[in-house]
Amino acid sequence: QVRLVESGGGLVQPGGSLTLSCAASGSEFSTMAWYRQAPGKQREFVADITWDGGRVGRRNYIGSVQGRFSLSRDNAKNTVYLQMNQLKPEDSGVYFCNVWGMYWGQGTQVTVSS
């Protein structure tokens, strides 16, 4: 059974940083995506990462987070990290990880506010 567990959300001031984690279990994966959903808005793609064994391949980011967000992976822990820097109020929302376009975690809340 595929299971994704996000963590690391919280309240941060504008300009601050957070690191989200998504721990995966139940299958072998070679890609993972992050999405976010703000109140009253549709869920949107944020970033994704691919890997082959212990080697990370492609990373993609939407334009609004390019240069501020960064994806990494810990192969031993089967965990993907989303490092978020220079956070803005518009980055607020519930962040979800996703694999294969099918499986979702429960989400973790990110609030950027002064």
N, C-alpha and C positions, 0 to 999 in steps of 0.2 A: 504494500500500500504506500503510495507516494505521500510524503508529508513535507510541508514547507513551514518553517517557523521563523517569523521575522521578529527582530528586537532592535532596540536602540533609539526608538523615537523619544520625543520629549518636547519641552518648551525651551526655545532658545531666542535670544535677541537677534535682531537683524545684524548681519555681518558675522554671526557666530557659526559654529560647526557642529555637525553631528555625524556619527557613523552608524549606519544601519547594517544589520546582519540578516542573512537568510540562510538558515541551516536546512539542508535537504537530506531526505532519507527515503528509502523504499525503492530506489532504482538508480541506475547509472545515468548521469546527465552529461551533456556536453555543451549546454547553453542555458542561460537563465536571463530573464528580463525583470526589470523593475517598472512598475506603473504607479501612478498616484491619482488620487481622486479628491478634489476639493468639494466642499459643500455646494450642492446645486449644479455641479458640473459633471461632465462625463469623465470616466476614467481615461487617463492618457498615458501613453508610453513615455518613459523617461530615459531608459538606457538598457542595453543588453551586452552580454559578454559570452564568448565562446571559448572553449578550451579543448585540448586533446591530451588526456592524461594530466600531467603536471604542467603543461605548457599552455599559457593563455594565448589565445589568438585575437580575434577581432573584438573591439569594443566600439559600441555606437552610443551616441548621446543626442538628445534633442538639442536644438540650437540654444534654447534658453538656459541650459545648464552646462553647456560646453565650456570647459575651462574652469568650472567651479566644482563639478562632481567628478568622481573618479571611481571606477570599479576595480576590484581585485578579488582574488580567490585564494582560499587556503585549501589545498588539495587534501591534506590529511584530515581536516575537519569537515570536508564537503560543504564548505560555507562560502558564500559570496558576500562581499562587503561593498556598501555604497558609501563612500566618503563624500560628505556634502560640506563644502566650504562657502564662505561669503553668502550665507543664506539670506533670502529675501522673504518678505511677507507672502509673496505670490508662490513661494515654494511650499506653503502650508497645505496639508492634506493628509489623507491616509495613504501610506505607501505599502504596496503589495509586491511580493515577488511571484514570478510565474515561470513555469516550465512547459514547454511543448504547446503553449497556447491553451492548455487544458487545466493545469493544476495551479491553484492559488493558495497563498498563505492567508492567515487571518487578518493581516495588516497591522501596521504600527503607525500611530498618530505622530505627525510632525507639526508643530505650531511655531511659527516665527513671528514674534510680536514683542514690542517694547512695553 
